[in-house]
Amino acid sequence: MEVKKYSSYAEIEKDLEILKLQKEINYQKLVLSFQKTKESITPENVLGGIFSSFKDYISNSYGSILPSILPFIINWFLNKKRGN
């Protein structure tokens, strides 16, 4: 980082004001981010996210699950009809 050389107090005051505003902006962004996070971590949203993920997993893997389970279901029905 290069050291900045000032020629007047006005330049120093201007840079200090800019830094103060940047600090306030960053603080407000942090507060807003915290509020959004706090609002998103409700029991409804957490459970909804879990169920949504589970639903997506099941729907995306439906094509691979059905062929692997189908023989077991068929055997179960056949054994049930025979009385075994």
Long-range contacts (C-beta under 8 A, 24 or more apart in sequence): none
